[in-house]
Amino acid sequence: MLTLGVDLAAADRRTAMAAVEWLPDRAIVRDLVLDVSDARIVEASERADKIGLDCPLRWPELFVALVQAHRIGHVTVADGDAAQWRRRLAYRLTDEVVRREATRRKSSRTKRKRTS
């Protein structure tokens, strides 16, 4: 069985796709690509038995609030770390949880390598 996983983004350059072949005793990554066009996704999906899509279905709540405030002319920029403020506008809670967990696991692996 061949499965196709697609992480959709607003632009092709941030869209990723993986094809995995499932055998009785193992899984084999057959294709792993970045910068994927809609046409390439459609083409690959025609060969896949199953398809999984990671597609944001709504905007982050803080971004929506900013757009609404901008519409009525009441935009305020948070004090402090501007990069953190922008990140909270651009990413959903799930994005932040994944980023935090991935960083924690990477840090844990690095510590284990140093103590070995």
All heavy atoms as an XYZ file, in Angstrom:
925
protein
N       0.846     -1.171      0.000
C       0.000      0.000      0.000
C       0.894      1.237      0.000
O       1.902      1.286      0.694
C      -0.904      0.014      1.237
C      -1.756      1.279      1.289
S      -3.049      1.343      2.545
C      -2.123      1.310      4.032
N       0.497      2.246     -0.773
C       1.237      3.496     -0.855
C       0.398      4.620     -0.250
O      -0.750      4.826     -0.639
C       1.573      3.828     -2.311
C       2.444      5.054     -2.516
C       3.869      4.778     -2.036
C       2.446      5.460     -3.986
N       0.971      5.306      0.737
C       0.281      6.459      1.317
C       1.049      7.717      0.951
O       2.271      7.712      0.805
C       0.159      6.366      2.850
O       1.453      6.305      3.430
C      -0.664      5.175      3.269
N       0.301      8.791      0.831
C       0.865     10.086      0.495
C       0.496     11.051      1.611
O      -0.672     11.141      1.999
C       0.275     10.573     -0.836
C       0.792     11.889     -1.381
C       2.237     11.726     -1.830
C      -0.077     12.360     -2.536
N       1.495     11.721      2.150
C       1.260     12.725      3.176
C       1.658     14.090      2.642
O       2.734     14.244      2.065
N       0.784     15.073      2.809
C       1.042     16.415      2.290
C       0.843     17.429      3.413
O      -0.174     17.420      4.097
C       0.100     16.751      1.109
C       0.387     18.143      0.572
C       0.216     15.702      0.004
N       1.846     18.280      3.588
C       1.765     19.395      4.533
C       1.575     20.651      3.694
O       2.525     21.172      3.108
C       3.034     19.478      5.371
C       2.964     20.555      6.444
O       1.909     21.210      6.578
O       3.963     20.747      7.147
N       0.325     21.100      3.585
C       0.008     22.244      2.734
C       0.408     23.554      3.391
O       0.285     23.726      4.594
C      -1.491     22.281      2.434
C      -2.025     21.145      1.582
C      -3.547     21.203      1.530
C      -1.446     21.207      0.174
N       0.878     24.474      2.567
C       1.221     25.822      3.014
C       0.646     26.810      2.001
O       0.150     26.413      0.943
C       2.739     25.975      3.120
N       0.738     28.087      2.324
C       0.194     29.110      1.430
C       0.983     29.195      0.124
O       0.451     29.621     -0.890
C       0.187     30.460      2.136
N       2.241     28.791      0.144
C       3.085     28.866     -1.046
C       3.722     27.510     -1.308
O       3.989     26.749     -0.383
C       4.183     29.921     -0.837
N       3.967     27.225     -2.584
C       4.595     25.948     -2.955
C       5.904     25.718     -2.210
O       6.180     24.614     -1.754
C       4.889     25.903     -4.461
C       3.640     25.825     -5.317
O       2.528     25.724     -4.752
O       3.781     25.878     -6.549
N       6.714     26.755     -2.052
C       8.044     26.583     -1.462
C       7.977     26.101     -0.009
O       8.949     25.583      0.507
C       8.871     27.863     -1.569
C       8.381     28.992     -0.711
C       9.291     30.225     -0.859
N       8.837     31.290     -0.005
C       9.129     31.402      1.275
N       9.888     30.516      1.862
N       8.651     32.407      1.990
N       6.840     26.271      0.652
C       6.700     25.810      2.040
C       5.841     24.549      2.141
O       5.539     24.089      3.229
C       6.087     26.923      2.899
C       6.826     28.225      2.833
C       7.656     28.589      4.006
N       7.359     27.960      5.242
C       7.197     28.585      6.384
N       7.256     29.892      6.430
N       6.989     27.922      7.488
N       5.424     24.009      1.022
C       4.608     22.795      0.999
C       5.523     21.580      0.870
O       6.475     21.593      0.099
C       3.604     22.836     -0.169
O       2.696     23.928      0.043
C       2.809     21.551     -0.281
N       5.228     20.533      1.643
C       6.043     19.315      1.635
C       5.155     18.102      1.354
O       3.949     18.115      1.642
C       6.744     19.140      2.970
N       5.783     17.061      0.806
C       5.038     15.850      0.477
C       5.928     14.630      0.679
O       7.121     14.666      0.349
C       4.560     15.926     -0.981
C       3.750     14.744     -1.442
S       3.086     14.981     -3.118
C       4.580     14.960     -4.098
N       5.344     13.565      1.211
C       6.071     12.305      1.394
C       5.196     11.156      0.903
O       3.988     11.143      1.132
C       6.420     12.093      2.858
N       5.837     10.196      0.236
C       5.157      8.965     -0.174
C       5.806      7.811      0.584
O       7.032      7.680      0.595
C       5.279      8.756     -1.675
N       4.973      6.997      1.237
C       5.468      5.878      2.036
C       4.820      4.592      1.541
O       3.591      4.506      1.438
C       5.155      6.074      3.539
C       5.644      4.880      4.348
C       5.760      7.379      4.048
N       5.664      3.611      1.240
C       5.173      2.292      0.857
C       5.181      1.396      2.100
O       6.195      1.271      2.774
C       6.051      1.677     -0.226
C       5.541      0.327     -0.675
C       6.382     -0.291     -1.765
O       7.410      0.303     -2.158
O       6.019     -1.386     -2.229
N       4.028      0.788      2.377
C       3.880     -0.061      3.562
C       3.970     -1.517      3.131
O       3.147     -2.017      2.391
C       2.539      0.215      4.235
C       2.448      1.617      4.723
C       1.934      2.689      4.042
C       2.911      2.111      5.966
N       2.055      3.823      4.814
C       2.649      3.501      5.994
C       3.542      1.534      7.060
C       2.983      4.303      7.067
C       3.867      2.321      8.136
C       3.584      3.690      8.138
N       5.006     -2.189      3.632
C       5.214     -3.609      3.371
C       4.857     -4.388      4.638
O       4.704     -3.797      5.707
C       6.672     -3.847      2.972
C       7.139     -3.058      1.733
C       8.632     -3.239      1.526
C       6.353     -3.472      0.512
N       4.736     -5.709      4.553
C       4.351     -6.475      5.746
C       5.287     -6.277      6.942
O       4.845     -6.296      8.092
C       4.390     -7.931      5.260
C       4.160     -7.844      3.792
C       4.807     -6.549      3.358
N       6.585     -6.077      6.672
C       7.534     -6.002      7.783
C       8.219     -4.648      7.954
O       9.055     -4.482      8.836
C       8.603     -7.088      7.615
C       9.389     -6.924      6.321
O       8.874     -6.271      5.388
O      10.515     -7.442      6.243
N       7.870     -3.668      7.108
C       8.521     -2.359      7.224
C       7.813     -1.326      6.351
O       7.003     -1.668      5.502
C       9.990     -2.448      6.836
C      10.230     -2.782      5.374
C      11.718     -3.005      5.110
N      11.989     -3.213      3.718
C      11.868     -4.350      3.056
N      11.452     -5.433      3.703
N      12.162     -4.449      1.783
N       8.189     -0.075      6.572
C       7.705      1.025      5.735
C       8.914      1.649      5.038
O       9.979      1.791      5.635
C       6.997      2.065      6.583
N       8.746      2.018      3.786
C       9.839      2.607      3.009
C       9.386      3.972      2.488
O       8.349      4.077      1.828
C      10.225      1.714      1.816
C      10.652      0.326      2.299
C      11.327      2.372      0.989
C      10.818     -0.675      1.181
N      10.179      5.000      2.774
C       9.891      6.324      2.232
C      10.329      6.311      0.775
O      11.512      6.170      0.477
C      10.619      7.434      3.021
C      10.379      8.795      2.378
C      10.171      7.436      4.477
N       9.380      6.436     -0.126
C       9.669      6.385     -1.562
C       9.937      7.765     -2.151
O      10.614      7.890     -3.155
C       8.513      5.731     -2.322
C       8.327      4.272     -1.999
C       9.478      3.478     -2.539
N       9.298      2.056     -2.276
C      10.274      1.199     -2.334
N      11.494      1.579     -2.633
N      10.055     -0.072     -2.077
N       9.387      8.792     -1.533
C       9.570     10.151     -2.039
C       9.397     11.117     -0.889
O       8.514     10.938     -0.049
C       8.531     10.437     -3.132
C       8.902     11.599     -4.025
O      10.067     12.042     -4.004
O       8.012     12.067     -4.765
N      10.257     12.120     -0.829
C      10.176     13.153      0.199
C      10.633     14.452     -0.455
O      11.800     14.578     -0.824
C      11.065     12.798      1.393
C      11.067     13.763      2.566
C       9.675     13.894      3.163
C      12.049     13.294      3.622
N       9.702     15.375     -0.648
C      10.028     16.580     -1.408
C       9.474     17.837     -0.740
O       8.457     17.809     -0.054
C       9.496     16.504     -2.859
C      10.248     15.467     -3.660
C       8.015     16.209     -2.886
N      10.189     18.926     -0.965
C       9.754     20.261     -0.561
C       9.476     21.061     -1.825
O       9.856     20.649     -2.921
C      10.849     20.950      0.255
C      11.244     20.264      1.551
C      12.452     20.966      2.163
C      10.087     20.256      2.525
N       8.842     22.217     -1.673
C       8.553     23.091     -2.812
C       7.659     22.355     -3.807
O       8.009     22.153     -4.971
C       9.865     23.550     -3.466
C       9.658     24.694     -4.448
O       8.538     25.268     -4.477
O      10.590     25.024     -5.178
N       6.500     21.916     -3.329
C       5.615     21.056     -4.100
C       4.448     21.869     -4.673
O       3.741     22.562     -3.946
C       5.059     19.922     -3.215
C       4.202     18.976     -4.028
C       6.188     19.172     -2.543
N       4.239     21.741     -5.964
C       3.130     22.436     -6.625
C       1.836     21.640     -6.479
O       1.852     20.429     -6.219
C       3.436     22.621     -8.111
O       3.433     21.356     -8.765
N       0.721     22.317     -6.682
C      -0.581     21.636     -6.656
C      -0.625     20.529     -7.708
O      -1.136     19.439     -7.443
C      -1.711     22.633     -6.914
C      -1.896     23.628     -5.789
O      -1.316     23.426     -4.700
O      -2.625     24.618     -5.989
N      -0.076     20.804     -8.886
C      -0.087     19.800     -9.962
C       0.672     18.539     -9.558
O       0.226     17.420     -9.836
C       0.516     20.401    -11.236
N       1.790     18.707     -8.865
C       2.571     17.543     -8.425
C       1.810     16.748     -7.360
O       1.876     15.522     -7.332
C       3.933     17.993     -7.899
C       4.844     16.823     -7.617
C       6.267     17.228     -7.528
N       7.103     16.057     -7.312
C       8.379     16.114     -7.035
N       8.987     17.275     -6.957
N       9.072     15.013     -6.837
N       1.105     17.441     -6.485
C       0.296     16.756     -5.467
C      -0.802     15.937     -6.138
O      -1.030     14.775     -5.796
C      -0.303     17.763     -4.469
C       0.817     18.426     -3.657
C      -1.320     17.077     -3.546
C       0.356     19.629     -2.848
N      -1.488     16.523     -7.106
C      -2.559     15.818     -7.821
C      -1.998     14.595     -8.531
O      -2.559     13.490     -8.448
C      -3.274     16.764     -8.816
C      -4.207     15.986     -9.733
C      -4.035     17.845     -8.066
N      -0.868     14.763     -9.215
C      -0.234     13.647     -9.929
C       0.122     12.515     -8.964
O      -0.163     11.341     -9.223
C       1.014     14.145    -10.646
C       1.764     13.058    -11.395
C       3.080     13.592    -11.958
O       3.113     14.736    -12.424
O       4.074     12.838    -11.904
N       0.747     12.839     -7.848
C       1.145     11.820     -6.868
C      -0.076     11.154     -6.243
O      -0.063      9.952     -5.959
C       2.027     12.440     -5.797
N      -1.134     11.902     -6.033
C      -2.330     11.340     -5.384
C      -3.018     10.301     -6.257
O      -3.697      9.405     -5.745
C      -3.308     12.452     -5.012
O      -3.892     13.022     -6.165
N      -2.820     10.389     -7.552
C      -3.434      9.412     -8.457
C      -2.815      8.026     -8.304
O      -3.436      7.022     -8.636
C      -3.320      9.905     -9.905
C      -4.196     11.117    -10.152
C      -3.965     11.780    -11.500
O      -2.985     11.428    -12.205
O      -4.762     12.669    -11.833
N      -1.580      7.955     -7.768
C      -0.903      6.667     -7.559
C      -1.068      6.146     -6.122
O      -0.728      5.010     -5.840
C       0.585      6.809     -7.877
C       0.882      7.133     -9.328
C       2.377      7.125     -9.619
N       3.156      7.968     -8.719
C       3.396      9.274     -8.910
N       2.884      9.881     -9.953
N       4.119      9.949     -8.054
N      -1.551      6.982     -5.228
C      -1.618      6.616     -3.808
C      -2.906      5.871     -3.477
O      -3.956      6.127     -4.063
C      -1.519      7.875     -2.952
N      -2.780      4.955     -2.504
C      -3.955      4.250     -2.003
C      -4.686      5.074     -0.949
O      -5.911      5.021     -0.841
C      -3.540      2.905     -1.390
C      -2.889      1.999     -2.420
O      -3.562      1.664     -3.421
O      -1.711      1.658     -2.239
N      -3.922      5.817     -0.164
C      -4.478      6.672      0.892
C      -3.721      7.995      0.878
O      -2.528      8.027      0.561
C      -4.317      6.041      2.274
C      -4.918      4.660      2.405
C      -6.133      4.710      3.232
C      -6.642      3.269      3.381
N      -7.994      3.233      3.746
N      -4.417      9.068      1.256
C      -3.808     10.397      1.276
C      -4.146     11.070      2.601
O      -5.288     11.039      3.046
C      -4.336     11.268      0.120
C      -4.078     10.590     -1.220
C      -3.712     12.666      0.160
C      -4.826     11.229     -2.380
N      -3.133     11.670      3.215
C      -3.337     12.461      4.429
C      -2.908     13.892      4.161
O      -1.835     14.132      3.609
N      -3.747     14.854      4.524
C      -3.443     16.264      4.307
C      -3.378     17.004      5.635
O      -4.275     16.861      6.469
C      -4.525     16.933      3.445
C      -4.713     16.418      2.036
C      -5.906     17.090      1.384
C      -3.460     16.645      1.214
N      -2.322     17.780      5.810
C      -2.233     18.698      6.947
C      -2.542     20.069      6.370
O      -1.732     20.652      5.661
C      -0.842     18.663      7.566
C      -0.705     19.636      8.732
O      -1.703     20.303      9.079
O       0.392     19.735      9.280
N      -3.740     20.546      6.658
C      -4.215     21.777      6.046
C      -4.858     22.658      7.115
O      -5.848     22.262      7.729
C      -5.244     21.426      4.979
S      -6.053     22.842      4.262
N      -4.290     23.840      7.356
C      -4.909     24.728      8.333
C      -6.289     25.176      7.825
O      -6.413     25.662      6.706
C      -3.945     25.906      8.441
C      -3.119     25.851      7.205
C      -3.107     24.434      6.739
N      -7.292     24.967      8.638
C      -8.656     25.304      8.224
C      -9.136     26.646      8.769
O     -10.232     27.072      8.474
C      -9.615     24.192      8.654
C      -9.309     22.831      8.027
C     -10.245     21.770      8.581
C      -9.412     22.894      6.505
N      -8.296     27.276      9.560
C      -8.663     28.613     10.028
C      -7.399     29.363     10.422
O      -6.339     28.789     10.584
C      -9.626     28.552     11.201
C      -9.024     27.965     12.454
C     -10.034     27.934     13.557
N      -9.333     27.930     14.832
C      -9.919     27.943     15.975
N     -11.223     27.961     16.036
N      -9.230     27.951     17.084
N      -7.538     30.659     10.564
C      -6.413     31.508     10.953
C      -6.245     31.494     12.461
O      -7.217     31.284     13.206
C      -6.643     32.938     10.502
C      -6.518     33.146      9.026
C      -5.757     32.425      8.153
C      -7.165     34.146      8.254
N      -5.884     32.925      6.892
C      -6.743     33.985      6.919
C      -8.050     35.168      8.550
C      -7.175     34.810      5.895
C      -8.484     35.992      7.530
C      -8.046     35.811      6.220
N      -5.028     31.753     12.927
C      -4.812     31.866     14.378
C      -5.712     32.964     14.963
O      -5.917     34.017     14.345
C      -3.332     32.253     14.492
C      -2.715     31.745     13.223
C      -3.775     31.899     12.173
N      -6.253     32.706     16.143
C      -7.213     33.635     16.755
C      -6.646     35.039     16.947
O      -7.337     36.031     16.727
C      -7.709     33.073     18.083
C      -8.581     31.848     17.905
C      -9.008     31.225     19.208
O      -8.961     31.909     20.250
O      -9.398     30.049     19.177
N      -5.376     35.137     17.351
C      -4.789     36.464     17.548
C      -4.656     37.228     16.230
O      -4.783     38.445     16.191
C      -3.437     36.363     18.239
C      -3.503     35.932     19.709
C      -2.094     35.736     20.260
C      -4.254     36.949     20.528
N      -4.429     36.508     15.143
C      -4.363     37.151     13.833
C      -5.735     37.698     13.438
O      -5.851     38.822     12.949
C      -3.855     36.171     12.778
C      -3.856     36.743     11.387
C      -2.876     37.651     11.005
C      -4.823     36.384     10.468
C      -2.873     38.190      9.727
C      -4.829     36.915      9.195
C      -3.849     37.822      8.820
N      -6.767     36.919     13.665
C      -8.128     37.365     13.361
C      -8.460     38.615     14.176
O      -9.012     39.592     13.646
C      -9.160     36.246     13.623
C     -10.590     36.762     13.500
C      -8.919     35.077     12.670
N      -8.104     38.609     15.457
C      -8.354     39.780     16.304
C      -7.599     41.002     15.783
O      -8.135     42.122     15.783
C      -7.950     39.479     17.743
N      -6.365     40.809     15.307
C      -5.591     41.922     14.757
C      -6.270     42.486     13.505
O      -6.380     43.707     13.347
C      -4.168     41.472     14.426
C      -3.305     42.539     13.741
C      -2.939     43.642     14.733
C      -2.064     41.920     13.143
N      -6.725     41.615     12.624
C      -7.399     42.072     11.400
C      -8.675     42.834     11.754
O      -8.959     43.894     11.187
C      -7.701     40.883     10.460
C      -8.597     41.303      9.301
C      -6.400     40.278      9.937
N      -9.442     42.326     12.711
C     -10.657     43.020     13.132
C     -10.330     44.377     13.741
O     -11.006     45.374     13.449
C     -11.437     42.155     14.131
C     -12.039     40.925     13.490
C     -12.596     39.950     14.514
O     -12.183     39.925     15.672
N     -13.539     39.120     14.067
N      -9.298     44.442     14.562
C      -8.893     45.714     15.168
C      -8.406     46.691     14.099
O      -8.707     47.891     14.145
C      -7.809     45.484     16.214
N      -7.674     46.180     13.128
C      -7.177     47.028     12.038
C      -8.339     47.624     11.251
O      -8.314     48.795     10.864
C      -6.272     46.209     11.120
C      -5.639     47.004     10.034
N      -6.231     47.174      8.814
C      -4.471     47.696     10.006
C      -5.459     47.932      8.064
N      -4.374     48.255      8.765
N      -9.361     46.831     11.038
C     -10.538     47.291     10.277
C     -11.189     48.503     10.922
O     -11.665     49.394     10.232
C     -11.534     46.141     10.153
C     -12.740     46.478      9.320
C     -13.581     45.228      9.081
N     -14.699     45.548      8.244
C     -15.947     45.700      8.698
N     -16.220     45.528      9.965
N     -16.921     45.989      7.862
N     -11.203     48.532     12.249
C     -11.844     49.668     12.928
C     -10.832     50.703     13.422
O     -11.179     51.648     14.115
C     -12.751     49.192     14.088
C     -11.949     48.426     15.140
C     -13.908     48.355     13.557
C     -12.746     48.062     16.377
N      -9.561     50.494     13.050
C      -8.531     51.479     13.364
C      -7.998     51.456     14.773
O      -7.523     52.471     15.277
N      -8.046     50.317     15.428
C      -7.561     50.204     16.807
C      -6.457     49.166     16.943
O      -6.522     48.268     17.784
C      -8.718     49.845     17.753
C      -9.697     50.937     17.914
N     -10.952     50.880     17.355
C      -9.608     52.135     18.539
C     -11.613     51.985     17.641
N     -10.819     52.767     18.355
N      -5.422     49.280     16.136
C      -4.316     48.328     16.194
C      -3.315     48.772     17.254
O      -2.901     49.926     17.287
C      -3.594     48.221     14.836
C      -2.371     47.328     14.944
C      -4.550     47.701     13.781
N      -2.966     47.839     18.123
C      -1.913     48.100     19.110
C      -0.881     46.988     18.989
O      -1.217     45.820     18.784
C      -2.460     48.121     20.557
O      -3.120     46.886     20.815
C      -3.443     49.264     20.749
N       0.364     47.376     19.090
C       1.457     46.403     19.020
C       1.899     46.099     20.439
O       2.115     47.007     21.242
C       2.627     46.963     18.189
C       3.784     45.974     18.172
C       2.162     47.280     16.777
N       2.035     44.824     20.727
C       2.440     44.407     22.073
C       3.858     44.870     22.378
O       4.718     44.891     21.500
C       2.337     42.891     22.193
N       4.093     45.255     23.613
C       5.449     45.593     24.056
C       6.260     44.319     24.215
O       5.721     43.233     24.398
C       5.400     46.320     25.411
C       4.783     47.706     25.293
O       4.887     48.303     24.209
O       4.197     48.182     26.289
N       7.569     44.462     24.158
C       8.446     43.308     24.419
C       9.008     42.728     23.153
O       9.341     43.435     22.208
N       9.101     41.417     23.109
C       9.730     40.688     22.028
C       8.854     40.707     20.767
O       7.850     40.003     20.683
C       9.989     39.250     22.486
C      10.736     38.418     21.462
O      11.037     38.924     20.358
O      11.024     37.252     21.770
N       9.249     41.506     19.782
C       8.460     41.645     18.555
C       8.369     40.326     17.788
O       7.329     40.009     17.212
C       9.050     42.737     17.672
N       9.455     39.554     17.770
C       9.444     38.276     17.054
C       8.420     37.320     17.673
O       7.691     36.644     16.954
C      10.833     37.648     17.064
N       8.363     37.279     18.999
C       7.388     36.413     19.674
C       5.969     36.882     19.379
O       5.073     36.074     19.152
C       7.650     36.397     21.184
C       6.664     35.575     21.982
C       6.693     34.092     21.641
O       7.663     33.575     21.117
N       5.608     33.402     21.930
N       5.747     38.187     19.370
C       4.418     38.740     19.064
C       3.988     38.335     17.649
O       2.870     37.869     17.443
C       4.446     40.261     19.209
C       3.158     40.932     18.869
C       2.010     40.957     19.620
C       2.862     41.679     17.684
N       1.040     41.672     18.976
C       1.536     42.122     17.780
C       3.606     42.016     16.563
C       0.925     42.888     16.805
C       2.998     42.780     15.580
C       1.683     43.205     15.706
N       4.890     38.473     16.666
C       4.563     38.094     15.290
C       4.315     36.590     15.175
O       3.422     36.151     14.453
C       5.692     38.520     14.344
C       5.727     40.000     14.073
C       6.674     40.338     12.930
N       8.017     39.844     13.133
C       8.978     40.495     13.779
N       8.732     41.681     14.304
N      10.182     39.967     13.913
N       5.119     35.789     15.883
C       4.941     34.337     15.838
C       3.557     33.952     16.349
O       2.894     33.090     15.791
C       6.038     33.655     16.664
C       6.056     32.158     16.500
C       7.248     31.434     17.135
N       7.974     32.109     18.163
C       9.158     32.715     17.978
N       9.723     32.719     16.795
N       9.761     33.297     18.982
N       3.094     34.611     17.405
C       1.760     34.313     17.943
C       0.662     34.689     16.955
O      -0.416     34.116     16.972
C       1.553     35.027     19.276
C       2.421     34.415     20.370
C       2.270     35.109     21.711
N       0.907     35.074     22.167
C       0.308     36.087     22.788
N       0.960     37.204     23.023
N      -0.936     35.979     23.182
N       0.928     35.656     16.077
C      -0.041     36.019     15.045
C      -0.041     35.014     13.894
O      -1.066     34.790     13.263
C       0.275     37.408     14.477
C       0.066     38.575     15.422
C       0.609     39.852     14.793
C      -1.401     38.735     15.776
N       1.113     34.448     13.608
C       1.273     33.610     12.418
C       0.986     32.131     12.656
O       0.614     31.426     11.720
C       2.689     33.764     11.872
N       1.181     31.648     13.888
C       1.068     30.209     14.138
C      -0.071     29.881     15.088
O      -0.347     30.612     16.028
C       2.387     29.664     14.709
C       3.523     29.791     13.734
C       4.491     30.766     13.896
C       3.612     28.940     12.641
C       5.532     30.899     12.987
C       4.645     29.057     11.731
C       5.600     30.040     11.914
O       6.617     30.166     11.015
N      -0.693     28.729     14.827
C      -1.755     28.230     15.698
C      -1.139     27.559     16.925
O       0.046     27.240     16.942
C      -2.619     27.224     14.922
C      -3.306     27.835     13.717
C      -4.049     26.782     12.885
N      -3.314     25.561     12.667
C      -2.509     25.336     11.639
N      -2.311     26.236     10.731
N      -1.889     24.175     11.514
N      -1.945     27.321     17.924
C      -1.472     26.662     19.145
C      -0.836     25.313     18.816
O       0.205     24.962     19.360
C      -2.621     26.485     20.145
C      -2.277     25.730     21.425
C      -1.180     26.454     22.196
C      -3.519     25.560     22.284
N      -1.429     24.559     17.908
C      -0.861     23.254     17.551
C       0.540     23.408     16.976
O       1.417     22.596     17.242
C      -1.755     22.509     16.546
O      -2.015     23.369     15.423
C      -3.061     22.075     17.171
N       0.767     24.454     16.165
C       2.109     24.699     15.621
C       3.105     24.930     16.750
O       4.226     24.419     16.734
C       2.114     25.935     14.709
C       1.227     25.787     13.496
O       1.214     24.691     12.901
O       0.536     26.761     13.144
N       2.721     25.717     17.730
C       3.615     26.043     18.845
C       3.906     24.819     19.709
O       5.025     24.630     20.172
C       3.029     27.177     19.693
C       3.000     28.508     18.971
C       4.381     28.989     18.559
O       5.363     28.747     19.292
O       4.488     29.603     17.493
N       2.899     23.975     19.930
C       3.105     22.761     20.729
C       4.085     21.837     20.011
O       5.020     21.308     20.623
C       1.765     22.043     21.012
C       1.996     20.654     21.595
C       0.907     22.887     21.948
N       3.915     21.645     18.707
C       4.826     20.798     17.945
C       6.236     21.372     17.984
O       7.213     20.653     18.197
C       4.334     20.628     16.492
C       5.411     19.979     15.618
C       3.066     19.806     16.462
N       6.383     22.682     17.803
C       7.704     23.318     17.837
C       8.360     23.107     19.200
O       9.522     22.748     19.298
C       7.582     24.814     17.544
C       8.917     25.535     17.547
C       8.785     27.058     17.500
N       7.658     27.583     16.794
C       7.624     27.841     15.477
N       8.680     27.615     14.745
N       6.542     28.338     14.937
N       7.600     23.289     20.281
C       8.141     23.133     21.631
C       8.570     21.688     21.883
O       9.650     21.429     22.407
C       7.100     23.596     22.660
C       7.603     23.607     24.082
C       6.622     24.237     25.062
N       5.265     23.749     24.939
C       4.220     24.481     24.519
N       4.376     25.730     24.175
N       3.012     23.955     24.436
N       7.733     20.731     21.490
C       8.064     19.319     21.709
C       9.269     18.890     20.870
O      10.123     18.156     21.352
C       6.857     18.437     21.390
C       5.755     18.528     22.425
C       6.213     18.109     23.799
O       6.870     17.063     23.945
O       5.918     18.843     24.764
N       9.334     19.346     19.628
C      10.468     18.992     18.774
C      11.762     19.557     19.341
O      12.791     18.890     19.346
C      10.232     19.503     17.354
N      11.712     20.771     19.850
C      12.897     21.389     20.446
C      13.308     20.641     21.704
O      14.486     20.381     21.924
C      12.619     22.871     20.776
O      12.268     23.535     19.568
C      13.833     23.535     21.383
N      12.331     20.265     22.520
C      12.617     19.535     23.758
C      13.271     18.190     23.452
O      14.250     17.801     24.075
C      11.322     19.326     24.543
C      11.536     18.630     25.872
C      10.255     18.453     26.647
N       9.647     19.743     26.891
C       8.345     19.942     27.058
N       7.515     18.938     27.003
N       7.871     21.133     27.278
N      12.758     17.478     22.460
C      13.327     16.167     22.115
C      14.720     16.306     21.535
O      15.603     15.506     21.843
C      12.401     15.445     21.147
C      11.152     14.968     21.831
C      10.281     14.172     20.944
N       9.097     13.774     21.678
C       7.930     13.566     21.131
N       7.771     13.694     19.849
N       6.908     13.208     21.878
N      14.931     17.325     20.703
C      16.263     17.550     20.135
C      17.258     17.862     21.243
O      18.363     17.338     21.263
C      16.213     18.702     19.137
C      17.531     18.984     18.481
C      17.405     20.117     17.491
C      18.754     20.452     16.888
N      18.667     21.583     15.984
N      16.851     18.690     22.193
C      17.711     19.043     23.321
C      18.039     17.810     24.157
O      19.166     17.613     24.580
C      17.024     20.104     24.178
O      17.775     20.362     25.329
N      17.054     16.958     24.364
C      17.251     15.741     25.146
C      18.245     14.808     24.457
O      19.121     14.239     25.100
C      15.904     15.043     25.341
O      16.076     13.819     26.006
N      18.139     14.659     23.131
C      19.078     13.801     22.391
C      20.484     14.370     22.455
O      21.451     13.634     22.601
C      18.625     13.657     20.936
C      17.460     12.716     20.742
C      17.281     12.370     19.283
N      17.229     13.519     18.407
C      16.122     14.153     18.037
N      14.954     13.751     18.491
N      16.181     15.193     17.212
N      20.616     15.678     22.351
C      21.930     16.326     22.408
C      22.579     16.090     23.767
O      23.763     15.768     23.859
C      21.796     17.841     22.135
O      21.197     18.013     20.855
C      23.155     18.518     22.152
N      21.826     16.211     24.854
C      22.350     15.976     26.195
C      22.812     14.544     26.360
O      23.846     14.270     26.944
C      21.307     16.335     27.243
C      21.073     17.807     27.401
C      19.978     18.089     28.394
C      19.644     19.566     28.449
N      18.493     19.836     29.301
N      22.037     13.583     25.838
C      22.410     12.166     25.938
C      23.710     11.896     25.191
O      24.541     11.136     25.661
C      21.285     11.269     25.415
C      20.164     11.072     26.400
C      19.296      9.902     25.991
N      18.751     10.042     24.661
C      17.512     10.428     24.377
N      16.683     10.733     25.333
N      17.104     10.508     23.133
N      23.903     12.510     24.031
C      25.132     12.299     23.260
C      26.344     12.836     24.017
O      27.394     12.235     23.992
C      25.030     12.986     21.891
C      24.138     12.258     20.937
C      24.085     12.980     19.607
C      23.118     12.297     18.654
N      23.020     13.020     17.381
N      26.184     13.978     24.688
C      27.301     14.559     25.421
C      27.704     13.716     26.622
O      28.855     13.651     26.985
C      26.933     15.972     25.911
C      27.034     16.990     24.833
C      26.876     18.371     25.410
N      26.065     19.151     24.532
C      25.211     20.066     24.877
N      25.022     20.373     26.141
N      24.514     20.730     23.992
N      26.753     13.061     27.263
C      27.052     12.272     28.459
C      27.504     10.858     28.113
O      27.972     10.133     28.969
C      25.833     12.198     29.392
O      24.728     11.631     28.700
C      25.496     13.590     29.923
N      27.350     10.461     26.861
C      27.742      9.091     26.469
C      29.233      8.976     26.292
O      29.958      9.844     26.020
C      27.060      8.708     25.161
O      25.662      8.742     25.312
